[in-house]
Amino acid sequence: MEQNRPAKCPNCGKARVARIHYEFGRIPDEARDELKAGHAVPAGREPTGNDPRWRCLACLFEWGHPRGLSGSSLRDSDLA
């Protein structure tokens, strides 16, 4: 699952990149291992079909939209 994980954030350059996990229901063992290791973060919502794939754990920048949209930074209110 993690084979294409970027080495660093395109926004801040830090190497604290995690895959955003959108799957609900039964979590596959591989995804569970990624979540426990901090290489993935739960999205906390249903996928919309145009969701970013990666989140920087340092600056909260998200990128990797399937339709090529540019990234975005999360605000504290987005995490509530």
Stockholm file with secondary structure:
# STOCKHOLM 1.0

chainA/1-80         MEQNRPAKCPNCGKARVARIHYEFGRIPDEARDELKAGHAVPAGREPTGNDPRWRCLACLFEWGHPRGLSGSSLRDSDLA
#=GR chainA/1-80 SS CCTTCCSSCTTTCCSCEEEEECCCSSCCHHHHHHHHHTSEEECSSCCCSSCCSEEETTTCEEECCTTCCCCEECCHHHHC
#=GC SS_cons        CCTTCCSSCTTTCCSCEEEEECCCSSCCHHHHHHHHHTSEEECSSCCCSSCCSEEETTTCEEECCTTCCCCEECCHHHHC
//
